[in-house]
């Protein structure tokens, strides 16, 4: 392939990041965007000079000649557009989680294999510099054998009450732990065996949003390593960052500690806050950050005919473990086998 023709389905906050990433790759032609909100689709198309916009992804997939399509719809709406793209013979980059039902994730992977198309999940934190640096050190044995990890990724209550209109149709397991479980599995280099989890339904339920306030999960991996994942999205909006992200990894020979909440800049104006400058931002009119790096890595792998960092099985195992976490807290916290 000399160039890739791409499109984006769902151009909300994260979908716009896909648009920006594609627009800045020198070998990508972003030919169309799609969103059920016609005004939003037109706005994004006009803003970034995209020639065509659609409200029906099926129409777009039928009319456009595409090499790669991004699916950046809400968590619970990944399955149908992903399947439609696969059946059209188009490579797909789907936002995490791959799906919110295990049977849907299994079907997506099965159909992609049958059709022989590329299937990728946007686990962008694999390109988050501290975690990428830690992965290299673990691989060369600097920490010894993995023993334990603690990873906390939480959001302020702004996210489920104001940012997402569909918070009650997902939860912190799919929205946040999809990131942290993937990181631990990737850095440990082993598969999850069992989980035990607890959740609380109080603050958001009182607001009419039927989703957990927080979830805490203990995960055991092959070889005996364990991890505790903690995610909430009821932190106060007064916090200086919408995201609270901390991790520690302990091995037989050493330990590593990561804090990405504060990203080297704080701003005091009408409020005091930490801009998220390493995730996805504009710097000197260029889109930069690890979200862009992940998307470009998929593009480059397709152009160069090589295997990308993220494989279909990574997305499937992610959904498998997240589903087990939900089963555990729904049963009151008992141990649940991942497979």
N, C-alpha and C positions, 0 to 999 in steps of 0.2 A: 504494500500500500504506500502510495506517495503522500496522500492526504486523507484525513478522516472527515466524513460528513456526519455531524452530530445534531441531536435535538435534546430538549429537556422537557419532561412531563412533570408539571407542578413547579411553579415559580414563586413560591413563598420565600421565606428568609433563606433557607438552605438551597432551594432551587436557584435562587439568584446567584448564590456562590458558584454553582455549577456553570451558570451562564458566564460569569466573570472568568472562571478558569478556562473554559473553552475559548472564549474570545481572546485570551492572552496566549494561547498556544500557537506557535507559528505554522503548524501543520494541520490545524483544525479549521474546518468551515462549519460554523454554527448556522444551520439553515432554518431552524424553526424552534418555537417554544409552544407549549400547550398548558392551559390551565382552565378549569371549569369557570373561573371568574374571568369573563371576557375583558373587563376593564383592566384587570391586573395583567393578563397576557399581552394586551396591547401596550400597556405602560412599559413593561420590561422589554418588549420587542423594539419599541421606539427608543428607549433609553440606551440600548446596546447595539442598535443598528441591525437587528435580526429581521430578515426580509419577510418571513411569514409567521403568523401565529394562529393557533387553533384552540377550540374549546373541547374537542373530541379527539382523544389520542388515537382512537382507531382510524379515524379519517386521516390523521397525520401519518400514521404508520403505513397506510395504504398509498398515500399520494407521494410521500417523500422517499428518496433513495438514501438510506441511512446506513452507516457503518456501526454507530454506537449511539445508544439513547440512555439518558439518565432518568431514573424514576425517583423523584423527590417529593412525592405525595406524602400526606400524613401516615404515621406508622401503620395504622390498620388498613390502609388503602394501597399497599405495595403490590399485593398479589396479582390482581387482574391486569394492570398495565404491564407488569413484568412478564406475565404469561403471554400477553398479546404481542409483545416485542419478540419474545423467544419464538413463538409460532410464525412470526413474520421473517425469521432468520436473521434477526438483528442482535448484535452484542448488547448486553445490558449492564449498566452500572446502577445498582439500586442502593438507596440510602439504608443505613442500619435502622432497625433490624431487617433482615431479609423479609420476614413476615411476622405476624403476631399469633400464628397458629402453626404448630409443628407440622401438621399434615400439608399445609400450604407450602412451607419451606421445602419439604421433601418432594413435593410435586414440581416446584420450580427447578430444583437441582436435577430431578429425573428428566424433565422435558428439555432442559438445556443440554444435557448429555446426549439425548436422543437426536436433537436437532444439530448438534455440533457447533453451538454458538458459545461465545465467551460470556461468563456470568461472574460479576464482581460485586462485592459489598463495600460500601464506603466506610471502612474502619480507619478513619482519618488519623486517629491518635497514634497509629503505628508510625506516622511521620511527625508526631509531636517530638521535637528534639530531645527533651530529657528522657522520654521513654525509648526512643530509637537508640540513644547513647547507652542506656541501661541494657537493652537487648544485646548489643555488641559485647558488653562487658560480661554478661552472663554466659554468652556463647563461648567466650574465651576462658571461662572458668574463674574469673576474678572473685566471684562471690561464693564459689564452691557449688555444692548441690543445693537447689532451691528447697527451702524449708517452709517458709511462711510469707504471706503478703497481706497487707492491709491497704485497701484502696477506698477512699471516700470521694465520691463525686455527687455533689448536691447542687440544687438551684434555689433561688429565692422564690417566694410564693407568686411573684410576678409571672413566672412561666406558666403554671397551670391555670391562673385566674385571668390573665390579660394577654399573654403572648399566644397561647394555644386555644383555639376555640374547640378543640377536640380532645382536651385532656382526659375527659371521662371515658374516652374510647382507647386509651393507652394507660400506661402506668410508669413509675420510675424504673421498673425492671426493664421494660423495653426501651424507654426513652434514655435512661442513663446507664444502667448496668450492662446494656449491650456494648457500650464502650469499655467499661472496666473489666468485664469478664473476658472480652477478647484480648485485652492487654495482658491479663494474668496468664491466660492459656498460651498466648504467643511467647511471652517472656519465660514462663516455666518450660515451654516446649512439651507439654503433656496434656492428656485429656482428663476432663472432670469425671469423677466416679459417682459421687453422691453430693447432695446438698441438704442443708437444714436452714429454714428461713422463718422469720417473723415479720409481721407488718402491722401497721396501726391505721385505722380509719377513724379520724376524728375531726380535724380542722377542715379539710376539704369537703368532707361529707356534709358538714354543717352549712357549707356554702353551696350545696347542691351539686358538687362535683364528686361522683362516686368512683374514687380512685385512692390508693393508699397515700398517706402522708409520708411515710418512709418505709423502707424495707431493709432489713439486715440479713445477710446470707453467709453461712459458713459452708465452704466448698472444699471437698477433698479430691485431690488429683491422684492419678496413677503414680506410684512411687512414694506416696505418703505425704506429699506437700499439701499444705492447706492455705486457704485464703479467706479473709473476711471482706466482703463487699458491703458497703453502706451507702445508701442513697436516700435523700429526702428532697422534697421540693416545697417546703413550707418555711424556709429561712426568711427572715424579715427583709423587706425591700430596702431598708436602711443600710444594708450591708454595702461595702464599696465595690463588690463584684457580684454580678448575677450568678456566677459559678464559683463553687468552693471545691477545689480539687487537690487532694493530698494522697500520697502513696508511700509505703515503705515495703521493701523487699529484703528478706533475711535469708541468707544461705549458710552453709556449714563453714565458710571461710570469711564471710563479710556481710555487709548490709548496705543498702542504698536508700536515700530519702529524697522524695520529690514533692515540690510544692509549686503548682502552676497557677495558683489563685492570683498572686501578685506577679504581673508580667513586665517588670522593670520600669513601669511608669505609673504614677498616681497623679490625678488632676483634682485641683480644688477650685471650683467656680461657684455655681449655684448649689452644687452638691460636691461631695468628695467621692471619687470613684477610681477604680482600676480599669482602664481600657484593655480590651482583649486583643492585644496587638499581634500575638504570635499565632492566633487561630485563623482569622480571615479578616484582612483589613486592606485599606489602600495606603500605599507608601509611595510618594512621588508619582502619583497617578498610575501606579501599578498595583495589581491585586497580588498580595503576598500572604503567606501563612501555610500551615501544614494541611489545611483543607485543600488548597490549590495543589500542593505537592502530591497528595494522594490521587487526585483526579488526573494530574499530568502523568503520574506513574502508570496509570491504566492506559492512557493514550499512547505513551511511549512503548509499552509492552505490546500493544496491538500493532503499532507501526513497525516494530523491530521483530515481530514474530516470536516473542519469547514469553515465558510464563510470568505472570505478575506476582507481586508479593502476596496478594489475597486470592485465595482459591474458593470455588463454590463450597467446598466442605467446611471452610472457616465460617461462612454464613450459616450453614446448616447446624454445625455443632454449637454455634452461638444460640440459636433459637432453641435447640434441644435443652441446653443448660438453663436458659431463662424460663422455659416452660416448667422445668423441674422445680426451680425456685418458687414459682407461683403455686404449683401443686403443694409444695411444702407449707407455705404460710396459709393457704386455704384449708389445710388439714390441721392447723394449729401448731405447726413448727416441727413436725416429725421428719425423720430422715427419709429422703426420696432418692432412689437410684436415677442417675442421669440417662442410662440406657439399659 
